[in-house]
Amino acid sequence: MKLNEKELETIREMQGEFQKAKLALADLELNKHQLLKTIDVLKVDFGKHEQKLIDKYGADSVINVQTGEVTENKK
């Protein structure tokens, strides 16, 4: 017993699509991993820069990132 050509073609196409989907998922996972590493580096850099600003303007300062204006936090 053997598959007919149409059945065999359908199975091959489905296998091909499955393989493409698995590769796409793997690519997404690699991109996710790289983005997570980038975020870790950005968090460290941000923390260092934030500490410099705290040292210069004080821990109670609020910075308006639109204008650059620094004000004291009113609690």
Buried (B, 14 or more C-beta within 10 A) or exposed (E): EEEEEEEEEEEEEEEEEEEEEEEEEEEEEEEEEEEEEEEEEEEEEEEEEEEEEEEEBEEEEEEEEEEEEEEEEEE
